[in-house]
Amino acid sequence: MRRFFLTVLIFAVVFVFCGCGGGGYPEIKIDAAKMANAIINGVDFESNMQQINKDSISAFIDLPGADPAYMFMGAGEKADSFGVFVFDSESDSKDGEKAVKEYLKDLGDSFSRYIPEETDKVENHSLVIRKGRNLVFAVTADDENAEEIIEGVFQEEADDPTKEILSDDGEDEEGEEEDSTEAQETSQSFDISAYPPIDTSDKMTYSGYIALVGNSAYELYTYVDSTAQNYADAINYTADQLEGQSTVYDLIVPLSSGVTLPDKYFGEIQSSDQYSALQELYAKMNEKVVPVNIYDNMMKHRNEYIYFRTDHHWTSLGAYYGYEKWCELKDILPISLDRREHQSYGNFVGTFYYDTEADVLKKNPDTIDAYFPMNDVYVGSADSKEEVIFDYSDAADYIKYNAFLGGDKALSVITNDSVTDGSVCIVVKESFGNCFVPYLADHYNKVYVYDYRYSDENIIEAARSLNAKDVIFVNNIGMTRSTYLVGRLNEAVKG
Protein backbone atom coordinates (compact mmCIF):
# COMPACT_ATOMS: atom_id res chain seq x y z
CA MET A 1 0.00 0.00 0.00
CA ARG A 2 2.88 2.39 0.86
CA ARG A 3 4.42 1.70 -2.56
CA PHE A 4 1.06 2.49 -4.20
CA PHE A 5 0.77 5.90 -2.53
CA LEU A 6 4.43 6.66 -3.30
CA THR A 7 3.81 5.86 -6.96
CA VAL A 8 0.73 8.12 -7.02
CA LEU A 9 2.70 10.92 -5.37
CA ILE A 10 5.56 10.64 -7.87
CA PHE A 11 3.08 10.60 -10.77
CA ALA A 12 1.35 13.70 -9.41
CA VAL A 13 4.64 15.58 -9.11
CA VAL A 14 5.64 14.66 -12.66
CA PHE A 15 2.13 15.51 -13.88
CA VAL A 16 2.30 19.04 -12.46
CA PHE A 17 5.92 19.70 -13.39
CA CYS A 18 5.43 18.60 -16.98
CA GLY A 19 2.30 20.68 -17.27
CA CYS A 20 0.04 17.76 -18.14
CA GLY A 21 -2.73 19.57 -16.27
CA GLY A 22 -3.99 23.13 -16.89
CA GLY A 23 -4.19 22.69 -20.64
CA GLY A 24 -1.13 20.46 -20.96
CA TYR A 25 1.54 23.17 -20.76
CA PRO A 26 4.19 24.09 -18.17
CA GLU A 27 4.26 27.70 -17.02
CA ILE A 28 6.47 29.06 -19.80
CA LYS A 29 7.23 32.46 -21.20
CA ILE A 30 6.64 32.15 -24.93
CA ASP A 31 8.59 33.83 -27.70
CA ALA A 32 5.95 36.45 -28.58
CA ALA A 33 7.63 37.41 -31.86
CA LYS A 34 7.63 33.77 -32.95
CA MET A 35 3.93 33.47 -32.15
CA ALA A 36 3.09 36.72 -34.00
CA ASN A 37 5.05 35.66 -37.08
CA ALA A 38 3.37 32.26 -37.11
CA ILE A 39 -0.05 33.92 -37.05
CA ILE A 40 0.68 36.61 -39.65
CA ASN A 41 2.24 34.06 -42.03
CA GLY A 42 -0.12 31.15 -41.48
CA VAL A 43 -3.59 32.61 -40.96
CA ASP A 44 -5.74 33.71 -43.90
CA PHE A 45 -6.86 37.21 -42.94
CA GLU A 46 -9.28 39.14 -45.17
CA SER A 47 -7.22 42.32 -45.08
CA ASN A 48 -3.61 43.43 -45.28
CA MET A 49 -2.56 43.33 -41.64
CA GLN A 50 -0.61 46.27 -40.23
CA GLN A 51 1.26 46.30 -36.93
CA ILE A 52 -0.04 48.72 -34.33
CA ASN A 53 2.54 50.97 -32.72
CA LYS A 54 3.28 49.53 -29.28
CA ASP A 55 2.53 52.85 -27.61
CA SER A 56 -0.92 52.84 -29.27
CA ILE A 57 -1.97 49.37 -28.13
CA SER A 58 -3.22 50.72 -24.81
CA ALA A 59 -5.62 52.99 -26.68
CA PHE A 60 -7.32 49.87 -28.03
CA ILE A 61 -6.98 47.55 -25.05
CA ASP A 62 -6.39 48.63 -21.46
CA LEU A 63 -3.69 46.03 -20.71
CA PRO A 64 -1.85 45.82 -17.36
CA GLY A 65 1.66 46.28 -18.76
CA ALA A 66 2.35 43.45 -21.19
CA ASP A 67 5.93 43.12 -22.42
CA PRO A 68 6.56 41.99 -25.07
CA ALA A 69 3.31 42.95 -26.78
CA TYR A 70 2.34 42.69 -30.45
CA MET A 71 -0.92 43.73 -32.08
CA PHE A 72 -1.92 43.68 -35.74
CA MET A 73 -5.05 45.05 -37.38
CA GLY A 74 -6.55 45.06 -40.85
CA ALA A 75 -8.05 47.94 -42.79
CA GLY A 76 -10.94 49.86 -41.25
CA GLU A 77 -13.61 47.98 -43.17
CA LYS A 78 -12.51 44.64 -41.66
CA ALA A 79 -12.55 43.51 -38.02
CA ASP A 80 -9.54 41.20 -38.56
CA SER A 81 -7.00 41.63 -35.78
CA PHE A 82 -4.80 39.69 -33.41
CA GLY A 83 -2.54 40.24 -30.44
CA VAL A 84 0.19 38.40 -28.57
CA PHE A 85 0.96 39.52 -25.02
CA VAL A 86 3.27 38.28 -22.27
CA PHE A 87 2.66 39.50 -18.71
CA ASP A 88 4.75 39.60 -15.54
CA SER A 89 2.27 37.47 -13.62
CA GLU A 90 -0.64 35.16 -14.25
CA SER A 91 -2.82 37.56 -12.30
CA ASP A 92 -2.00 40.27 -14.85
CA SER A 93 -2.72 37.89 -17.71
CA LYS A 94 -6.17 37.23 -16.26
CA ASP A 95 -6.80 40.97 -16.12
CA GLY A 96 -5.50 41.17 -19.69
CA GLU A 97 -7.94 38.48 -20.75
CA LYS A 98 -10.84 40.52 -19.36
CA ALA A 99 -9.57 43.61 -21.17
CA VAL A 100 -9.29 41.73 -24.48
CA LYS A 101 -12.84 40.42 -24.13
CA GLU A 102 -14.03 43.97 -23.49
CA TYR A 103 -12.17 45.08 -26.61
CA LEU A 104 -13.82 42.34 -28.68
CA LYS A 105 -17.26 43.31 -27.41
CA ASP A 106 -16.58 46.94 -28.28
CA LEU A 107 -15.16 45.89 -31.66
CA GLY A 108 -18.37 44.03 -32.53
CA ASP A 109 -20.54 46.91 -31.33
CA SER A 110 -18.50 49.41 -33.36
CA PHE A 111 -19.06 47.50 -36.60
CA SER A 112 -22.74 46.75 -35.96
CA ARG A 113 -23.97 49.95 -37.59
CA TYR A 114 -21.49 50.12 -40.43
CA ILE A 115 -20.60 46.59 -41.55
CA PRO A 116 -22.83 44.07 -39.71
CA GLU A 117 -21.13 41.03 -41.26
CA GLU A 118 -17.95 42.02 -39.48
CA THR A 119 -19.85 41.99 -36.19
CA ASP A 120 -20.80 38.39 -36.96
CA LYS A 121 -17.12 37.61 -37.50
CA VAL A 122 -16.22 39.09 -34.12
CA GLU A 123 -19.01 37.28 -32.31
CA ASN A 124 -18.55 33.88 -33.94
CA HIS A 125 -14.94 33.72 -35.13
CA SER A 126 -12.89 35.20 -32.28
CA LEU A 127 -10.27 33.36 -30.25
CA VAL A 128 -8.96 34.28 -26.81
CA ILE A 129 -6.36 31.80 -25.57
CA ARG A 130 -4.61 32.36 -22.25
CA LYS A 131 -1.96 30.00 -20.93
CA GLY A 132 -0.30 31.09 -17.72
CA ARG A 133 1.24 34.49 -18.31
CA ASN A 134 0.71 34.39 -22.07
CA LEU A 135 -2.34 35.70 -23.90
CA VAL A 136 -3.21 35.46 -27.58
CA PHE A 137 -6.35 36.65 -29.35
CA ALA A 138 -7.39 36.60 -32.99
CA VAL A 139 -10.37 37.74 -35.04
CA THR A 140 -10.50 35.97 -38.40
CA ALA A 141 -12.87 33.92 -40.50
CA ASP A 142 -9.98 31.43 -40.64
CA ASP A 143 -10.41 30.82 -36.91
CA GLU A 144 -10.05 27.03 -36.90
CA ASN A 145 -6.70 27.24 -38.66
CA ALA A 146 -5.66 30.12 -36.39
CA GLU A 147 -6.42 28.08 -33.29
CA GLU A 148 -4.39 25.15 -34.63
CA ILE A 149 -1.40 27.42 -35.35
CA ILE A 150 -1.56 29.11 -31.95
CA GLU A 151 -1.84 25.82 -30.08
CA GLY A 152 1.02 24.43 -32.17
CA VAL A 153 3.35 27.25 -31.20
CA PHE A 154 2.41 26.86 -27.54
CA GLN A 155 3.22 23.14 -27.78
CA GLU A 156 6.57 23.82 -29.46
CA GLU A 157 7.49 26.33 -26.78
CA ALA A 158 6.44 23.93 -24.03
CA ASP A 159 8.53 21.14 -25.58
CA ASP A 160 11.64 23.36 -25.85
CA PRO A 161 13.88 22.54 -22.84
CA THR A 162 15.71 25.87 -23.18
CA LYS A 163 12.56 27.89 -22.46
CA GLU A 164 12.31 29.72 -19.16
CA ILE A 165 10.11 27.90 -16.62
CA LEU A 166 8.12 30.37 -14.53
CA SER A 167 6.27 29.82 -11.29
CA ASP A 168 2.63 30.70 -10.88
CA ASP A 169 2.20 33.41 -8.29
CA GLY A 170 -1.21 34.62 -9.34
CA GLU A 171 -4.56 34.01 -7.74
CA ASP A 172 -7.93 34.08 -9.38
CA GLU A 173 -9.76 37.18 -8.37
CA GLU A 174 -13.48 36.68 -8.50
CA GLY A 175 -15.37 39.76 -9.56
CA GLU A 176 -14.07 43.28 -9.88
CA GLU A 177 -15.02 46.63 -8.48
CA GLU A 178 -16.63 49.00 -10.90
CA ASP A 179 -14.61 52.14 -11.55
CA SER A 180 -16.95 54.93 -10.59
CA THR A 181 -15.46 57.09 -13.36
CA GLU A 182 -16.64 54.55 -15.94
CA ALA A 183 -20.34 54.71 -15.19
CA GLN A 184 -21.32 58.22 -14.23
CA GLU A 185 -25.08 57.97 -14.27
CA THR A 186 -25.75 61.36 -12.78
CA SER A 187 -28.37 64.00 -13.25
CA GLN A 188 -27.59 67.10 -15.31
CA SER A 189 -25.46 69.62 -13.41
CA PHE A 190 -26.82 72.72 -15.11
CA ASP A 191 -30.12 74.58 -15.17
CA ILE A 192 -32.21 73.09 -17.95
CA SER A 193 -34.88 75.74 -17.37
CA ALA A 194 -32.55 78.23 -19.06
CA TYR A 195 -33.22 76.50 -22.41
CA PRO A 196 -36.33 75.95 -24.53
CA PRO A 197 -38.56 73.33 -22.87
CA ILE A 198 -39.42 69.94 -24.34
CA ASP A 199 -42.46 68.37 -22.73
CA THR A 200 -44.04 64.97 -23.14
CA SER A 201 -46.67 62.75 -21.55
CA ASP A 202 -45.15 59.60 -23.06
CA LYS A 203 -43.43 57.00 -20.92
CA MET A 204 -39.76 56.14 -21.38
CA THR A 205 -38.88 52.51 -22.12
CA TYR A 206 -35.60 50.80 -22.96
CA SER A 207 -34.55 48.52 -25.79
CA GLY A 208 -30.93 47.54 -25.25
CA TYR A 209 -28.77 50.65 -25.45
CA ILE A 210 -31.69 52.79 -26.70
CA ALA A 211 -34.36 54.70 -24.78
CA LEU A 212 -37.74 55.19 -26.47
CA VAL A 213 -40.04 58.11 -25.69
CA GLY A 214 -43.09 58.38 -27.93
CA ASN A 215 -41.94 58.34 -31.57
CA SER A 216 -38.33 59.26 -30.73
CA ALA A 217 -35.32 57.18 -29.76
CA TYR A 218 -32.23 58.18 -27.80
CA GLU A 219 -28.87 56.47 -27.48
CA LEU A 220 -27.58 55.77 -23.97
CA TYR A 221 -24.08 56.96 -23.16
CA THR A 222 -21.55 55.98 -20.50
CA TYR A 223 -18.53 58.14 -19.76
CA VAL A 224 -15.31 56.09 -19.55
CA ASP A 225 -12.46 58.12 -18.10
CA SER A 226 -9.56 55.98 -19.34
CA THR A 227 -10.87 55.97 -22.91
CA ALA A 228 -11.62 59.68 -22.71
CA GLN A 229 -7.99 60.24 -21.72
CA ASN A 230 -6.79 58.17 -24.69
CA TYR A 231 -9.01 60.27 -26.95
CA ALA A 232 -7.56 63.49 -25.52
CA ASP A 233 -4.05 62.09 -25.91
CA ALA A 234 -4.59 61.74 -29.67
CA ILE A 235 -5.79 65.34 -29.98
CA ASN A 236 -3.00 66.67 -27.75
CA TYR A 237 -0.37 64.73 -29.68
CA THR A 238 -1.60 66.23 -32.94
CA ALA A 239 -1.51 69.76 -31.51
CA ASP A 240 2.00 69.21 -30.13
CA GLN A 241 3.33 67.85 -33.41
CA LEU A 242 1.77 70.59 -35.54
CA GLU A 243 2.54 73.50 -33.24
CA GLY A 244 3.48 76.56 -35.24
CA GLN A 245 1.92 75.22 -38.45
CA SER A 246 -1.71 74.20 -37.89
CA THR A 247 -4.42 75.22 -35.48
CA VAL A 248 -6.00 72.08 -34.04
CA TYR A 249 -9.71 72.21 -33.19
CA ASP A 250 -11.67 69.52 -31.39
CA LEU A 251 -15.45 69.43 -31.82
CA ILE A 252 -17.29 66.74 -29.86
CA VAL A 253 -20.95 66.33 -30.79
CA PRO A 254 -23.31 65.43 -27.92
CA LEU A 255 -25.89 62.72 -28.56
CA SER A 256 -29.57 63.53 -28.78
CA SER A 257 -30.07 61.95 -25.33
CA GLY A 258 -28.07 64.84 -23.87
CA VAL A 259 -29.91 67.59 -25.77
CA THR A 260 -33.40 66.84 -27.08
CA LEU A 261 -34.55 64.33 -24.46
CA PRO A 262 -37.75 65.66 -22.84
CA ASP A 263 -37.10 67.66 -19.67
CA LYS A 264 -38.81 65.23 -17.28
CA TYR A 265 -36.34 62.46 -18.21
CA PHE A 266 -33.10 64.45 -18.16
CA GLY A 267 -32.23 63.36 -14.65
CA GLU A 268 -33.88 59.94 -14.97
CA ILE A 269 -32.37 58.35 -18.06
CA GLN A 270 -29.84 55.56 -17.40
CA SER A 271 -27.06 57.49 -19.09
CA SER A 272 -24.08 59.61 -18.07
CA ASP A 273 -24.40 63.38 -17.89
CA GLN A 274 -23.09 64.61 -21.25
CA TYR A 275 -22.67 68.18 -20.06
CA SER A 276 -20.25 67.02 -17.34
CA ALA A 277 -18.61 64.52 -19.67
CA LEU A 278 -17.81 67.26 -22.17
CA GLN A 279 -16.25 69.37 -19.41
CA GLU A 280 -14.11 66.37 -18.41
CA LEU A 281 -13.07 65.67 -21.98
CA TYR A 282 -12.10 69.23 -22.78
CA ALA A 283 -10.28 69.59 -19.46
CA LYS A 284 -7.93 66.83 -20.65
CA MET A 285 -6.90 68.88 -23.70
CA ASN A 286 -3.71 70.89 -23.53
CA GLU A 287 -3.48 74.63 -24.20
CA LYS A 288 -2.52 74.07 -27.84
CA VAL A 289 -5.95 72.60 -28.66
CA VAL A 290 -8.90 74.86 -29.43
CA PRO A 291 -11.97 73.16 -27.89
CA VAL A 292 -15.19 73.69 -29.83
CA ASN A 293 -17.75 73.07 -27.09
CA ILE A 294 -21.05 73.29 -28.93
CA TYR A 295 -23.26 72.08 -26.07
CA ASP A 296 -24.72 75.45 -25.08
CA ASN A 297 -25.54 76.38 -28.68
CA MET A 298 -27.19 73.00 -29.29
CA MET A 299 -29.27 73.41 -26.13
CA LYS A 300 -30.41 76.86 -27.25
CA HIS A 301 -31.94 75.19 -30.32
CA ARG A 302 -33.00 71.92 -28.68
CA ASN A 303 -36.66 72.31 -29.67
CA GLU A 304 -35.70 72.45 -33.36
CA TYR A 305 -35.08 69.52 -35.75
CA ILE A 306 -31.38 69.15 -34.88
CA TYR A 307 -31.29 65.36 -34.35
CA PHE A 308 -33.05 62.54 -36.13
CA ARG A 309 -35.61 60.60 -34.12
CA THR A 310 -35.04 57.21 -35.79
CA ASP A 311 -31.27 57.51 -36.21
CA HIS A 312 -28.25 58.33 -34.05
CA HIS A 313 -26.88 61.24 -36.15
CA TRP A 314 -27.51 64.95 -35.94
CA THR A 315 -29.26 66.65 -38.85
CA SER A 316 -27.82 69.17 -41.27
CA LEU A 317 -29.52 71.87 -39.19
CA GLY A 318 -27.90 70.55 -36.02
CA ALA A 319 -24.52 70.54 -37.75
CA TYR A 320 -25.08 74.18 -38.70
CA TYR A 321 -25.32 75.17 -35.03
CA GLY A 322 -22.06 73.34 -34.44
CA TYR A 323 -20.57 75.27 -37.37
CA GLU A 324 -21.75 78.54 -35.80
CA LYS A 325 -19.69 77.85 -32.68
CA TRP A 326 -16.63 76.94 -34.75
CA CYS A 327 -16.96 80.22 -36.67
CA GLU A 328 -17.08 82.12 -33.39
CA LEU A 329 -13.78 80.57 -32.29
CA LYS A 330 -12.31 81.03 -35.77
CA ASP A 331 -13.38 84.68 -35.57
CA ILE A 332 -15.26 84.56 -38.86
CA LEU A 333 -18.90 85.13 -39.69
CA PRO A 334 -20.94 82.02 -40.41
CA ILE A 335 -22.70 81.96 -43.78
CA SER A 336 -26.32 81.98 -42.71
CA LEU A 337 -28.84 79.34 -43.75
CA ASP A 338 -30.94 81.81 -45.73
CA ARG A 339 -27.98 82.33 -48.07
CA ARG A 340 -27.72 78.62 -48.78
CA GLU A 341 -29.62 76.36 -51.15
CA HIS A 342 -31.83 73.93 -49.29
CA GLN A 343 -32.95 70.52 -50.55
CA SER A 344 -35.15 67.80 -49.05
CA TYR A 345 -34.67 64.14 -49.99
CA GLY A 346 -37.78 62.67 -48.42
CA ASN A 347 -38.33 60.09 -45.71
CA PHE A 348 -35.49 58.48 -43.80
CA VAL A 349 -35.58 55.61 -41.29
CA GLY A 350 -32.29 55.10 -39.52
CA THR A 351 -30.26 52.95 -37.15
CA PHE A 352 -32.52 53.22 -34.11
CA TYR A 353 -35.36 51.57 -35.98
CA TYR A 354 -33.18 48.75 -37.30
CA ASP A 355 -31.72 48.19 -33.83
CA THR A 356 -35.10 48.16 -32.05
CA GLU A 357 -37.59 47.28 -34.83
CA ALA A 358 -40.02 49.57 -33.02
CA ASP A 359 -43.07 50.09 -35.25
CA VAL A 360 -43.62 53.59 -33.87
CA LEU A 361 -40.31 54.67 -35.43
CA LYS A 362 -41.05 53.12 -38.82
CA LYS A 363 -44.49 54.74 -38.88
CA ASN A 364 -43.00 58.14 -38.06
CA PRO A 365 -39.95 58.46 -40.34
CA ASP A 366 -37.46 61.29 -40.34
CA THR A 367 -36.73 63.52 -43.32
CA ILE A 368 -33.35 64.29 -44.88
CA ASP A 369 -32.83 68.02 -45.39
CA ALA A 370 -29.54 69.39 -46.65
CA TYR A 371 -28.03 72.88 -46.69
CA PHE A 372 -25.49 73.36 -49.46
CA PRO A 373 -22.26 75.36 -49.56
CA MET A 374 -22.83 78.86 -50.90
CA ASN A 375 -19.95 78.62 -53.37
CA ASP A 376 -19.49 76.22 -56.27
CA VAL A 377 -17.49 73.49 -54.54
CA TYR A 378 -16.82 69.96 -55.70
CA VAL A 379 -15.18 66.68 -54.82
CA GLY A 380 -12.52 65.30 -57.16
CA SER A 381 -10.79 67.14 -59.99
CA ALA A 382 -11.96 70.01 -62.18
CA ASP A 383 -12.34 67.52 -65.04
CA SER A 384 -14.31 65.01 -62.97
CA LYS A 385 -16.43 66.87 -60.47
CA GLU A 386 -18.68 65.22 -57.91
CA GLU A 387 -21.17 66.89 -55.62
CA VAL A 388 -20.48 67.47 -51.94
CA ILE A 389 -24.14 66.68 -51.27
CA PHE A 390 -25.65 63.96 -53.43
CA ASP A 391 -29.24 63.74 -54.63
CA TYR A 392 -30.58 60.77 -52.67
CA SER A 393 -34.26 61.41 -53.36
CA ASP A 394 -34.71 58.00 -54.98
CA ALA A 395 -32.44 56.05 -52.63
CA ALA A 396 -33.72 53.52 -50.12
CA ASP A 397 -34.90 55.19 -46.92
CA TYR A 398 -32.24 53.62 -44.70
CA ILE A 399 -29.22 54.93 -46.67
CA LYS A 400 -30.32 58.53 -47.24
CA TYR A 401 -27.86 59.91 -44.69
CA ASN A 402 -25.26 59.06 -47.35
CA ALA A 403 -26.42 62.15 -49.21
CA PHE A 404 -23.74 63.96 -47.22
CA LEU A 405 -20.36 63.42 -48.93
CA GLY A 406 -21.75 60.28 -50.55
CA GLY A 407 -21.30 58.40 -47.27
CA ASP A 408 -18.20 57.34 -45.37
CA LYS A 409 -15.00 57.25 -47.42
CA ALA A 410 -11.36 56.94 -46.45
CA LEU A 411 -10.60 60.30 -48.09
CA SER A 412 -12.60 62.98 -49.84
CA VAL A 413 -10.94 66.11 -51.24
CA ILE A 414 -13.20 69.15 -51.63
CA THR A 415 -12.13 72.11 -53.79
CA ASN A 416 -13.48 75.64 -53.72
CA ASP A 417 -12.10 77.54 -56.71
CA SER A 418 -13.51 80.83 -55.46
CA VAL A 419 -11.01 80.77 -52.56
CA THR A 420 -7.64 81.43 -54.20
CA ASP A 421 -5.31 81.72 -51.19
CA GLY A 422 -4.28 78.06 -51.27
CA SER A 423 -5.64 77.48 -47.77
CA VAL A 424 -6.01 73.84 -46.69
CA CYS A 425 -8.08 72.34 -43.91
CA ILE A 426 -7.96 68.73 -42.74
CA VAL A 427 -11.04 67.20 -41.13
CA VAL A 428 -10.65 63.99 -39.12
CA LYS A 429 -14.04 62.44 -38.54
CA GLU A 430 -16.46 59.58 -38.38
CA SER A 431 -19.97 59.75 -39.82
CA PHE A 432 -21.09 62.70 -37.66
CA GLY A 433 -18.66 64.84 -39.63
CA ASN A 434 -20.37 64.18 -42.96
CA CYS A 435 -23.07 66.81 -42.69
CA PHE A 436 -20.71 69.28 -40.96
CA VAL A 437 -18.05 69.38 -43.67
CA PRO A 438 -20.18 71.12 -46.37
CA TYR A 439 -20.27 74.24 -44.19
CA LEU A 440 -16.48 74.34 -43.98
CA ALA A 441 -16.06 74.13 -47.75
CA ASP A 442 -16.89 77.81 -48.17
CA HIS A 443 -13.86 78.91 -46.16
CA TYR A 444 -10.90 77.04 -47.70
CA ASN A 445 -9.40 76.40 -51.09
CA LYS A 446 -9.25 72.69 -50.24
CA VAL A 447 -10.71 70.52 -47.50
CA TYR A 448 -9.23 67.06 -47.01
CA VAL A 449 -11.69 64.82 -45.18
CA TYR A 450 -10.19 61.73 -43.55
CA ASP A 451 -12.35 59.05 -41.96
CA TYR A 452 -9.89 57.56 -39.50
CA ARG A 453 -11.83 54.26 -39.44
CA TYR A 454 -10.97 53.53 -43.06
CA SER A 455 -7.96 55.65 -43.94
CA ASP A 456 -4.38 54.37 -43.74
CA GLU A 457 -2.95 57.89 -43.92
CA ASN A 458 -0.93 59.36 -41.07
CA ILE A 459 -2.73 62.59 -40.21
CA ILE A 460 0.39 64.37 -38.94
CA GLU A 461 2.34 63.60 -42.09
CA ALA A 462 -0.62 64.61 -44.27
CA ALA A 463 -0.99 67.93 -42.45
CA ARG A 464 2.70 68.66 -42.90
CA SER A 465 2.86 67.71 -46.56
CA LEU A 466 -0.29 69.70 -47.36
CA ASN A 467 0.75 72.62 -45.16
CA ALA A 468 -2.70 72.49 -43.58
CA LYS A 469 -3.76 75.72 -41.95
CA ASP A 470 -6.31 74.01 -39.70
CA VAL A 471 -6.95 70.47 -38.48
CA ILE A 472 -10.46 69.86 -37.17
CA PHE A 473 -11.49 66.72 -35.30
CA VAL A 474 -15.25 66.12 -35.48
CA ASN A 475 -16.52 63.17 -33.46
CA ASN A 476 -19.66 62.29 -31.54
CA ILE A 477 -19.29 61.87 -27.79
CA GLY A 478 -20.26 58.20 -28.02
CA MET A 479 -17.08 57.58 -29.98
CA THR A 480 -14.96 58.76 -27.04
CA ARG A 481 -16.08 55.76 -24.94
CA SER A 482 -15.14 53.20 -27.62
CA THR A 483 -11.69 51.67 -27.15
CA TYR A 484 -11.73 50.44 -30.74
CA LEU A 485 -12.57 53.81 -32.32
CA VAL A 486 -10.28 55.77 -30.00
CA GLY A 487 -7.55 53.25 -30.77
CA ARG A 488 -8.11 53.79 -34.48
CA LEU A 489 -7.86 57.55 -33.96
CA ASN A 490 -4.60 57.22 -32.03
CA GLU A 491 -3.20 55.00 -34.76
CA ALA A 492 -4.21 57.58 -37.39
CA VAL A 493 -2.13 60.29 -35.73
CA LYS A 494 0.68 58.25 -34.12
CA GLY A 495 1.00 55.18 -36.34
Secondary structure, 3 states (H helix, E strand, C coil): CHHHHHHHHHHHHHHHHCCCCCCCCCCECCCHHHHHHHHHHHCCCCCCCEECCHHHHHHHCCCCCCCCEEEEECCCCCCCEEEEEECCCHHHHHHHHHHHHHHHHHHHHHHCCCCHHHHHHHHHCEEEEEECCEEEEEECCCHHHHHHHHHHHHHHHHHCCCCCECCCCCCCCCCCCCCHHHCCCCCCCCCHHHCCCCCCCCCEEEECCEEEECCEEEECCCCCHHHHHHHHHHHHHHHHHCCCCCEEEEEEECCHHHCCCCHHHCCCCCCCCHHHHHHHHHHCCCCCEEEECCHHHHHHCCCCCCECCCCCCECHHHHHHHHHHHHHHHCCCCCCHHHCCEEEEEEECCHHHHHHCCHHHHCCCEEEEEECCCCCEEEEECCEEECCECCCCCCCHHHHHHHECCCCCCEEEEEECCCCCCCEEEEEECHHHCCCHHHHHHHCCEEEEEECCCCCCCHHHHHHHHCCCEEEEEEEHHHHHCHHHHHHHHHHHHC
